[in-house]
């Protein structure tokens, strides 16, 4: 009897193990073999800390991202990759620290080119599934942030049939330093947009590898908020990436200006950066690459408090980022795809008109729709209102991670917003099937969809 019961137990264990293996297969991607882990939702697999490029350290510091270094054996993707080198989240101030970073800082490192993938367990290793894919670019003024902050999670997206990918990219002085010597060594004779090139490399990685996870390499949406939204603008105009993108979501990143404004030349930016490095004794490229990450972060911090400081962010280099978004829109050289673009009620007051200008111009020049929105829900718990970044809790459906006393109506709003974002990733239309509640922008009706509790 005991032997019989033991046999049954062993068979059950073997069956369970076989089922786990079947639902979590080993995948082969650029670099080697990989296996995910079960996410908070048992029907979702998450792959944490997947390298999409070589570590940009040593001689690769301030170079375009290089192919990922191969590994041996099966990499179990159960740990977030290091965030880009940056200051502690406390540097964002008490409000944002309490709101988004109170769980503490992750590991920070120059070795940061990792992405994270959430996919339905049944889709992994089934290229025929061809699920839509969305790539999230975090905000943070181009000097902080990472792809797995408290607000960010892909379970709700995967449950709705969309694979979510979140990425890290180089920020601050590590991601956007230009310099005459860097330009001279570059085969395209440009420097400074390394963080943007990281984002482009991530889109290309998705194109090359996402079928292994059940994704459709021909249906990629890029989305981002704040600096992430500005990054989306760069990706849809860059000749290196725009043909890879099917839809774009721009959150609290403005629209277009009334006219094309003067731009700082690449040479002016290079000289500005060179003067800063010279000021700290890093007078040539050998010394610059020999400096520690901590030394460079200290230079960044000393610069940040100065009048006339160097602003480490994407600049127009004529190659990866040839012009600004306004100029590219007026020239009709942005990707001719559906756009979803909006802002929060307490964002900068100029965002609304800038977004309307974008919708108006696209209505005149393209048959592809622009869907505009306003996030108007004042968050409960204080008087901060619908502040910059407040919509993140809702479109990622992560309200339960916040300190705020969200109500049942808030969870219903999160359902509505997550549906809209994932619907748009699927088809370029945020409406639920059969609905036309959200109409494309038309200057005659001036329709903007308002998200608020009911």
C-alpha positions as CSV (number, residue, x, y, z in Angstrom):
1,X,0.0,0.0,0.0
2,X,2.8,2.4,0.9
3,X,4.6,1.6,-2.3
4,X,1.4,2.2,-4.3
5,X,0.9,5.6,-2.6
6,X,4.6,6.5,-3.2
7,X,4.2,5.6,-6.9
8,X,1.1,7.8,-7.1
9,X,3.0,10.7,-5.4
10,X,6.0,10.3,-7.7
11,X,3.8,10.3,-10.8
12,X,2.0,13.4,-9.6
13,X,5.3,15.1,-9.0
14,X,6.6,14.2,-12.4
15,X,3.3,15.4,-14.0
16,X,3.6,18.7,-12.1
17,X,7.2,19.1,-13.1
18,X,6.4,18.3,-16.8
19,X,3.6,20.8,-16.7
20,X,5.8,23.5,-15.3
21,X,8.4,22.8,-17.9
22,X,5.8,22.9,-20.7
23,X,4.5,26.2,-19.5
24,X,7.9,27.7,-19.0
25,X,10.1,26.5,-21.8
26,X,13.8,27.3,-22.4
27,X,14.0,29.9,-25.2
28,X,16.9,30.6,-27.5
29,X,17.6,34.3,-28.1
30,X,20.5,36.5,-29.0
31,X,23.3,35.6,-26.5
32,X,22.1,32.2,-25.5
33,X,19.3,30.3,-23.8
34,X,16.9,31.8,-21.3
35,X,14.1,30.8,-19.0
36,X,11.6,33.0,-17.3
37,X,9.8,32.8,-13.9
38,X,6.1,32.8,-13.0
39,X,5.0,36.3,-12.3
40,X,2.6,37.5,-9.6
41,X,-0.2,36.2,-11.9
42,X,0.3,32.4,-12.4
43,X,-0.8,32.7,-16.1
44,X,2.0,35.2,-16.9
45,X,5.8,34.6,-17.3
46,X,8.2,37.4,-16.6
47,X,11.8,37.5,-17.9
48,X,13.8,39.9,-15.7
49,X,17.1,41.5,-16.6
50,X,17.5,40.2,-20.1
51,X,20.6,41.7,-21.7
52,X,19.9,43.4,-25.0
53,X,23.4,44.8,-25.7
54,X,27.0,44.4,-24.3
55,X,27.8,46.2,-21.0
56,X,28.8,49.8,-22.0
57,X,31.8,49.8,-19.7
58,X,35.6,50.3,-20.2
59,X,36.3,51.0,-23.9
60,X,32.6,50.7,-24.6
61,X,31.7,53.7,-22.4
62,X,30.3,56.4,-24.7
63,X,30.0,54.2,-27.7
64,X,26.9,53.0,-29.5
65,X,25.5,49.8,-28.0
66,X,27.3,46.7,-29.2
67,X,25.9,43.1,-29.6
68,X,25.2,41.3,-26.4
69,X,27.9,39.0,-25.1
70,X,27.0,35.3,-25.3
71,X,26.6,33.3,-22.1
72,X,26.8,29.5,-21.4
73,X,24.0,27.4,-20.2
74,X,20.5,28.5,-19.5
75,X,20.1,31.9,-17.9
76,X,17.2,31.9,-15.5
77,X,15.8,35.5,-15.8
78,X,14.6,35.9,-12.2
79,X,16.5,39.0,-11.2
80,X,16.1,42.6,-12.3
81,X,19.2,44.0,-14.1
82,X,21.0,46.9,-12.6
83,X,19.5,50.4,-13.3
84,X,21.6,52.9,-15.1
85,X,24.1,54.9,-13.1
86,X,22.3,57.7,-11.4
87,X,21.6,59.4,-8.1
88,X,19.3,57.9,-5.4
89,X,15.6,58.3,-6.0
90,X,15.7,60.6,-2.9
91,X,17.2,63.3,-5.2
92,X,13.8,63.6,-6.9
93,X,12.5,65.3,-3.7
94,X,10.2,64.2,-0.8
95,X,7.0,64.0,-2.9
96,X,8.3,61.8,-5.7
97,X,10.3,59.7,-3.3
98,X,7.2,58.9,-1.3
99,X,5.2,58.4,-4.4
100,X,7.4,56.2,-6.5
101,X,10.7,55.3,-4.8
102,X,9.9,54.6,-1.2
103,X,10.6,50.9,-1.6
104,X,14.3,51.9,-1.9
105,X,16.9,52.1,-4.6
106,X,17.9,49.3,-7.0
107,X,21.5,48.5,-7.8
108,X,23.0,51.3,-10.0
109,X,25.7,50.4,-12.5
110,X,27.1,51.4,-15.9
111,X,26.3,47.8,-16.9
112,X,22.6,48.5,-17.3
113,X,21.4,47.5,-20.8
114,X,18.7,45.1,-19.7
115,X,15.1,44.7,-20.5
116,X,12.1,42.9,-18.9
117,X,9.4,40.9,-20.7
118,X,5.9,39.9,-19.5
119,X,4.1,37.4,-21.7
120,X,1.2,35.0,-21.3
121,X,2.6,31.6,-20.2
122,X,0.8,29.9,-23.1
123,X,2.5,32.1,-25.6
124,X,6.2,31.4,-24.8
125,X,8.0,29.5,-27.5
126,X,5.0,29.8,-29.8
127,X,5.9,32.2,-32.6
128,X,2.6,31.5,-34.3
129,X,0.8,33.4,-31.5
130,X,1.9,36.7,-32.9
131,X,0.8,38.8,-29.9
132,X,1.2,42.6,-30.1
133,X,4.2,44.0,-28.3
134,X,4.6,47.2,-26.4
135,X,8.0,48.7,-25.4
136,X,7.9,51.1,-22.4
137,X,10.5,53.9,-22.0
138,X,10.6,55.3,-18.5
139,X,10.8,59.0,-17.7
140,X,13.1,60.8,-15.3
141,X,14.4,64.0,-17.1
142,X,16.9,61.8,-18.9
143,X,19.0,61.5,-15.7
144,X,17.2,59.0,-13.6
145,X,14.6,56.1,-13.7
146,X,14.5,52.5,-14.7
147,X,12.2,49.9,-16.2
148,X,10.9,48.3,-13.1
149,X,9.9,51.2,-10.8
150,X,7.0,50.6,-8.4
151,X,4.4,51.7,-10.9
152,X,5.6,49.5,-13.7
153,X,4.3,45.9,-14.2
154,X,3.2,43.9,-17.2
155,X,0.8,41.3,-15.6
156,X,-2.4,43.3,-16.5
157,X,-1.1,43.8,-20.1
158,X,-0.2,40.1,-20.6
159,X,-3.6,39.1,-19.3
160,X,-5.1,41.3,-22.0
161,X,-3.0,39.6,-24.7
162,X,-0.2,42.2,-25.1
163,X,3.5,41.4,-24.4
164,X,5.0,44.3,-22.4
165,X,8.7,45.0,-22.5
166,X,10.3,47.6,-20.2
167,X,13.9,48.8,-20.7
168,X,16.8,50.5,-19.0
169,X,19.0,52.9,-21.0
170,X,21.9,55.1,-20.2
171,X,21.1,58.4,-18.6
172,X,22.7,61.6,-17.6
173,X,26.4,62.1,-18.3
174,X,26.7,58.4,-19.2
175,X,24.0,58.5,-21.8
176,X,24.2,61.9,-23.4
177,X,27.8,63.3,-23.2
178,X,29.1,64.6,-26.5
179,X,32.7,65.5,-27.1
180,X,35.0,66.3,-30.1
181,X,37.2,63.3,-29.4
182,X,34.2,61.0,-29.2
183,X,32.9,62.4,-32.5
184,X,36.3,61.9,-34.2
185,X,36.4,58.2,-33.2
186,X,32.9,57.5,-34.3
187,X,32.4,56.1,-37.8
188,X,29.4,58.3,-38.4
189,X,31.1,61.3,-36.8
190,X,28.6,62.0,-34.1
191,X,28.5,61.6,-30.3
192,X,26.2,62.2,-27.4
193,X,23.0,60.3,-28.1
194,X,24.0,57.0,-26.5
195,X,20.8,56.7,-24.4
196,X,18.7,57.1,-27.5
197,X,20.8,54.6,-29.4
198,X,20.2,52.2,-26.5
199,X,16.4,52.6,-27.0
200,X,16.8,52.0,-30.7
201,X,18.9,48.9,-30.0
202,X,16.1,47.7,-27.7
203,X,13.5,48.1,-30.4
204,X,15.7,46.2,-32.8
205,X,16.3,43.4,-30.2
206,X,12.5,43.1,-29.9
207,X,12.2,42.9,-33.7
208,X,14.8,40.1,-33.8
209,X,13.8,38.1,-30.7
210,X,10.2,38.6,-29.6
211,X,8.7,35.8,-31.7
212,X,10.3,33.4,-29.2
213,X,8.1,34.9,-26.5
214,X,5.0,34.6,-28.7
215,X,5.2,38.2,-30.0
216,X,4.6,39.7,-33.4
217,X,7.8,41.4,-34.6
218,X,5.7,43.4,-37.1
219,X,3.4,44.9,-34.4
220,X,5.5,46.9,-32.0
221,X,4.1,49.9,-30.1
222,X,6.6,52.3,-28.4
223,X,5.3,54.2,-25.4
224,X,6.7,56.4,-22.7
225,X,6.0,59.2,-20.3
226,X,7.8,62.6,-19.7
227,X,11.4,62.0,-20.9
228,X,10.2,58.6,-22.1
229,X,7.5,60.4,-24.2
230,X,10.2,62.7,-25.6
231,X,12.2,59.5,-26.4
232,X,9.2,58.1,-28.3
233,X,9.2,61.3,-30.3
234,X,12.8,60.7,-31.2
235,X,12.2,57.0,-32.1
236,X,9.3,57.8,-34.5
237,X,11.5,60.3,-36.4
238,X,14.8,58.5,-36.4
239,X,15.7,56.7,-39.6
240,X,17.3,54.0,-37.5
241,X,14.0,53.0,-35.8
242,X,10.8,54.5,-37.3
243,X,10.2,51.7,-39.7
244,X,10.2,49.2,-36.8
245,X,7.3,50.9,-35.1
246,X,3.6,50.2,-35.6
247,X,2.0,52.6,-33.1
248,X,3.2,55.2,-30.6
249,X,1.9,56.5,-27.2
250,X,3.2,59.9,-26.0
251,X,2.3,60.6,-22.3
252,X,2.9,64.0,-20.9
253,X,5.6,64.8,-23.5
254,X,3.8,67.7,-25.2
255,X,3.1,67.9,-28.9
256,X,4.6,70.4,-31.4
257,X,5.5,74.0,-31.3
258,X,3.9,76.7,-33.4
259,X,7.1,76.9,-35.5
260,X,10.5,75.2,-35.7
261,X,12.7,76.7,-33.0
262,X,16.4,77.3,-33.4
263,X,18.5,74.3,-32.3
264,X,21.9,74.0,-30.6
265,X,24.3,72.7,-33.2
266,X,26.1,69.4,-32.5
267,X,29.5,71.3,-32.4
268,X,28.2,73.8,-29.8
269,X,27.0,71.0,-27.6
270,X,30.3,69.1,-28.0
271,X,32.3,72.2,-27.0
272,X,30.0,72.8,-24.0
273,X,30.6,69.2,-22.8
274,X,34.3,69.4,-23.4
275,X,34.6,72.6,-21.3
276,X,32.9,70.8,-18.4
277,X,35.2,67.8,-18.6
278,X,38.3,70.0,-18.9
279,X,37.1,71.9,-15.9
280,X,37.4,68.7,-13.9
281,X,40.8,67.6,-15.3
282,X,39.4,65.1,-17.8
283,X,41.2,66.7,-20.7
284,X,41.3,63.8,-23.1
285,X,39.4,60.6,-23.9
286,X,41.9,58.4,-22.2
287,X,41.3,60.2,-18.9
288,X,37.6,60.3,-19.5
289,X,37.3,56.6,-19.9
290,X,39.7,55.9,-17.0
291,X,37.5,57.9,-14.6
292,X,35.3,55.9,-12.2
293,X,31.5,56.0,-12.6
294,X,31.4,57.7,-9.2
295,X,33.7,60.5,-10.4
296,X,31.5,61.1,-13.4
297,X,28.4,61.2,-11.3
298,X,30.0,63.8,-9.1
299,X,30.8,65.9,-12.2
300,X,27.2,65.6,-13.3
301,X,26.0,66.7,-9.8
302,X,28.4,69.6,-9.7
303,X,27.2,70.7,-13.1
304,X,23.6,70.3,-12.3
305,X,23.6,73.1,-9.7
306,X,25.3,75.6,-12.0
307,X,23.9,78.5,-14.0
308,X,24.3,77.7,-17.7
309,X,24.7,74.0,-16.9
310,X,25.2,71.3,-19.6
311,X,21.8,69.7,-20.2
312,X,22.5,66.0,-20.7
313,X,19.7,64.9,-23.0
314,X,19.2,64.0,-26.7
315,X,20.5,66.6,-29.2
316,X,20.0,66.9,-32.9
317,X,23.0,65.2,-34.5
318,X,21.8,64.8,-38.1
319,X,22.0,61.0,-37.9
320,X,20.2,59.1,-35.2
321,X,18.2,62.2,-34.2
322,X,18.4,64.3,-37.3
323,X,16.0,67.0,-36.3
324,X,13.5,67.9,-33.6
325,X,9.9,66.5,-33.4
326,X,8.3,69.7,-34.5
327,X,10.5,70.0,-37.6
328,X,10.0,66.3,-38.5
329,X,6.2,66.6,-38.1
330,X,6.1,69.7,-40.4
331,X,8.3,67.8,-42.9
332,X,6.1,64.7,-42.7
333,X,9.1,62.6,-41.9
334,X,7.8,61.0,-38.7
335,X,6.5,57.5,-38.8
336,X,3.1,57.5,-40.5
337,X,1.3,55.5,-37.9
338,X,-1.5,55.9,-35.4
339,X,-0.6,58.1,-32.4
340,X,-2.1,58.3,-28.9
341,X,-1.0,61.4,-27.1
342,X,-2.2,63.1,-23.9
343,X,-1.3,64.7,-20.5
344,X,-2.4,65.1,-16.9
345,X,-4.6,67.9,-15.7
346,X,-1.9,69.4,-13.5
347,X,0.9,69.1,-16.1
348,X,2.5,72.2,-17.7
349,X,-0.3,74.3,-19.1
350,X,1.3,74.4,-22.5
351,X,0.9,70.7,-23.1
352,X,-2.8,70.9,-24.1
353,X,-2.4,73.4,-27.0
354,X,0.8,71.7,-28.2
355,X,-1.0,68.3,-28.4
356,X,-3.9,70.0,-30.2
357,X,-1.5,71.4,-32.7
358,X,-0.1,68.0,-33.4
359,X,-3.5,66.5,-33.9
360,X,-4.6,69.3,-36.2
361,X,-1.5,69.1,-38.4
362,X,-1.7,65.3,-38.6
363,X,-5.4,65.5,-39.5
364,X,-4.5,67.7,-42.5
365,X,-1.5,65.5,-43.7
366,X,-2.2,61.9,-42.8
367,X,-5.0,59.3,-42.9
368,X,-3.6,57.7,-39.7
369,X,-5.5,58.8,-36.6
370,X,-4.3,60.7,-33.6
371,X,-6.2,60.0,-30.3
372,X,-5.8,62.6,-27.6
373,X,-6.6,62.2,-23.9
374,X,-6.6,64.1,-20.6
375,X,-6.1,62.3,-17.3
376,X,-8.2,64.3,-14.9
377,X,-8.5,62.2,-11.8
378,X,-7.2,64.1,-8.7
379,X,-5.4,61.3,-6.8
380,X,-6.9,60.6,-3.3
381,X,-4.8,61.1,-0.1
382,X,-3.5,64.6,-0.5
383,X,-4.1,67.8,-2.6
384,X,-1.5,67.0,-5.4
385,X,-4.3,66.6,-7.9
386,X,-3.7,64.9,-11.3
387,X,0.0,65.6,-11.1
388,X,2.8,64.7,-13.6
389,X,3.2,60.9,-13.7
390,X,0.0,60.2,-11.7
391,X,-1.6,58.2,-14.6
392,X,1.1,55.5,-14.3
393,X,-0.6,53.8,-11.4
394,X,-3.7,53.4,-13.7
395,X,-2.3,52.4,-17.1
396,X,-0.1,49.8,-15.5
397,X,-2.9,48.7,-13.2
398,X,-0.7,48.8,-10.1
399,X,-2.9,50.8,-7.7
400,X,-2.3,48.1,-5.0
401,X,1.3,49.1,-4.7
402,X,0.6,52.8,-3.9
403,X,0.2,54.3,-0.4
404,X,-2.9,56.2,-1.6
405,X,-6.4,55.2,-0.5
406,X,-7.7,54.3,-3.9
407,X,-11.4,53.5,-4.2
408,X,-13.3,50.9,-6.2
409,X,-14.0,53.7,-8.7
410,X,-10.2,54.1,-9.2
411,X,-9.9,50.4,-9.9
412,X,-12.6,50.7,-12.5
413,X,-10.7,53.6,-14.0
414,X,-7.6,51.5,-14.1
415,X,-9.5,48.8,-15.9
416,X,-10.7,51.4,-18.5
417,X,-7.2,52.8,-19.0
418,X,-5.4,49.5,-19.2
419,X,-8.0,48.4,-21.8
420,X,-7.4,51.5,-23.8
421,X,-3.6,51.3,-23.8
422,X,-3.6,47.6,-24.7
423,X,-6.3,48.0,-27.3
424,X,-4.2,50.7,-29.0
425,X,-1.2,48.4,-28.9
426,X,-3.2,45.7,-30.6
427,X,-4.8,47.7,-33.4
428,X,-3.9,51.4,-33.2
429,X,-7.4,52.1,-31.8
430,X,-8.0,52.5,-28.0
431,X,-11.7,51.7,-28.1
432,X,-13.0,48.3,-27.0
433,X,-14.2,46.3,-30.0
434,X,-17.5,47.6,-31.3
435,X,-17.2,50.9,-29.4
436,X,-16.6,54.4,-30.9
437,X,-16.5,56.3,-27.6
438,X,-13.1,57.7,-28.3
439,X,-12.9,59.5,-31.6
440,X,-9.7,60.5,-33.5
441,X,-8.8,64.1,-33.0
442,X,-10.4,66.6,-35.4
443,X,-9.9,70.3,-34.9
444,X,-13.6,70.9,-35.8
445,X,-14.9,68.9,-32.9
446,X,-11.8,69.3,-30.7
447,X,-12.6,66.0,-29.0
448,X,-10.3,64.8,-26.3
449,X,-11.1,61.7,-24.2
450,X,-11.2,62.5,-20.5
451,X,-10.2,59.8,-17.9
452,X,-11.8,60.3,-14.5
453,X,-13.7,58.3,-12.0
454,X,-17.4,58.0,-12.5
